[in-house]
């Protein structure tokens, strides 16, 4: 029996990179999976085809994570079209790096809107459909704990805030049988942070395992947290970063 048979999941930002890997892994485990995307309908459609190749339902929803109403609507549409919602993976996020003196208030508002407010809005909306066994999984960053390079103050702040939100929601939702956990990726080979990028050699130099991870490495941890074997795990953060932060 597949671990997520007859479950329904929503993965925000699921048209590429880590989000696409997570969506496909959950489908492989038997879940019907909806993804959100903001820019590329073509990429989202391709991911849905790969989801459906596992014999489950797939759905692509255009949603702007900076707009909380758009996020809430994507949750409602998932539940309506796929028959409920058991798992939400808050993966959509943005990152930009500047010296602290160069950040604007607009930068601050945008990164908090996408990386924090959207998680709150989507998770709260999902609770209308979740019962015992529900799963909320937030994708954070290893930089929530340590910032090894300059320019990442706002990004690190947003991911640190996500840790607090995860723990607080876990405390509130534990009595209802809903778990809330975070996964903190390190250097993962994606188009946002390629293994041959300008900072890749430095990143490898501070890792215990000196190689970039893949989206599948993150998806494997998410699949565990989404499944029945993690029923007694909540409020936790799992760092998957090749030993960057040790």
N, C-alpha and C positions, 0 to 999 in steps of 0.2 A: 504494500500500500504506500503510495506517495504521501509524504508527510503533510502536504497542504491540500490534499484532495478535498474538493468542494468548498475551499476557502476562496475569498475574494480579496485582492490587494490593490492598493493605489500607490504608485511610485511617482513622486513628483520629479520633474526634470529627468524623465526616463528615456529621452530620445537619443542619448549619446553617453559615452564614457561610463562612469561608475553606475549611473542610473539605469542605463540600458543593460548592463551586466546583471544588475540586481533584478530587473524585470524579467529577464530571460531565465534566471536561476529559479525565481519563484514559480514561473510557469512550468519549468522542468519538474518542480516538486508537486505540481498538480493544481496550482492556484489559477483562477481567472485573474487577469492582470490588466489594469488601466494605467496608462502613463500620461503625464502632462508634458507639454512642450511649449516653448514660447516663440521660436523662430522657424524651425525647419519642419514643415509638414511632411516633406519627403522622407527625412530621416525617421520621423515618428512612425510613418506608415510602414517603413521597412522593419522597424523593431516589432510592430504589431504582427506582421507576417511571421516573424521568427517566434513570437509568443504563441501564435495559433498553430504553428507547426508541432507543438507539443500536445495538441488535441484539446486545448482549453480556449476560452474566450479572451480576446484582446480588444483594447479600446484606446484610442489616442484622443486626448482632449487638449485643445489649445487653451492655455491659461498663463496669465502674467502673475508671477509670484509676488511682485511688488504691489499688487492690488488684492487686498484681502477678500473682497467679494468674488473675484475670479477664482481664488483658491477654494473658497467655500462652495462655489458653484461646481467646481470639479469634483469635490467630494460627493455632493448630492447626485451629480450625473453618474458617477461610478456606481453608487448604490442603486440608482434607478435602473440603469441599463444592464448591470451585471448581477443584480439580485442581492444586494447587501454589501457590507464592508466589514472585513475581519482584521485587516492589516493595513496600516498606512506607513509608508516609508518616506519621511520628509528629507528628500535628497537634494532638491533644487537649492542652489546657492550661487553666490557670486564672490569674487575676490579681486581686489586691486591693491597694488602696493605703491605707496608714496611716502616720502618723508612726512612726519606728523605736521610739519609747518605748511605742507602743500594741500592737505585734505580740506575740503569745504564742508559746510554744514549739509549741503545736498548729498555729498558722498556719504556722510554719516547716516543721513535719513534713508538712503537707498540700501546700504548694506544691512542696516538693522531691519528694514522692511522685509527684505528677502530672506535673510538668514535667521531672523528671530520671529518677527511678527507673523510671517507666513506659516511657520511651524505651529505657533499658538493657534492661529485661525483654522488651519487645516485639521489639527488634532482635536480641537474643540468641536468642530463640525462633525468629525468622524464618530464622536462619542454618541451621537444620536442613533447610530446604527450598530455600534459594538456592544456585545455582551461579554459574559465570562469567556475568557480565552482570547479576548482581543489583544492586538499587539500594536504599539506605537514605537517606531524605530527611527531615531534621528541620526542623520549623518553629520558628524561634526568634523573635527580636524585634530591631528596631533599638535597643532599650534595653539590649541586651547590651553595647553599646559606650558609649553616653552616656545619662544620665538627666537630661532637661531639666526635670523637675518633681519636687517633693517627694513622698514617700510610697511610692516604688517600690523600696525597697532589696531586699526579698525577691524581687520579680519579676525585677529586673535581675540579681540574684545567680543565680537559677535559669537564666536564659537565657545568662548568661556561662558557667556550668558546662556548658551544652549545647554551647557552642563547643568546649570542651576535650574533651568526650566524642566529638563529631563527628570532630575531628582524630585522636584516639587510635584510634578504630575504623577510620578510613580507613587509618592506618598498618598496623594489624593485618590488615585484609581486602584490601588492595591486591594482595598476591600471589595471592589467590584470584579476582581479577577482579571483585570486588564494590566498588562505589564508595559513599562516604558523604559527603553534603554537607548544608549547612544553607541555608535560605532565611529571611531576616530581614525580616518585614513592618514597615512603618511604619504611619501612620494609614490604616486600611482601613475603609470604611463598612460596618459590621456592627451587629447589635443590641447587641453589647458596647461598641462605640465608634462611635456614629452620627455622621454628618457634620453633624447639627444638634444635637449634644449640648452640654453646658455648657462643655466645654473645647475644642470644635472650632475656634473662632476663634483661640485661642492656638496650637493645633497648626498651623493653616494659616500663622500668622505666622512660624513657624520653618522652613517648607518652601521649597525652591527652586521647586518646582511647587506653588503654593498651593491644592491641592485634594486631597481624599481619594481614595485608590485604591479599587479594587474587588477582590472575591475573585478575579475573572478575571485580574487583574494578577499575583497570586501563583500562580494555577493555571498560567499560561503558563510561568513559570520552573520550576515543578515538572515540567511536561510535558517541558521540555527536559532536565532532569536525569534524568528517568525513561527517556528515549529513547536510541537508539544514538549520536546525535551527541555525547553527553557522556561517551563511554567513557573519555576521557583526563582527566576532571575529577574530582578527589576531594579531600577534606579542605578544601573551600572553603566560604566563606560569601557568599551573594548578598543584598545589602541592596536591598530594593524598597520605598522609603519616600518617593519624591518629593523626595529631597534633604534630608530632615530632618537627617541627620547630617553634612552636608558643612561 
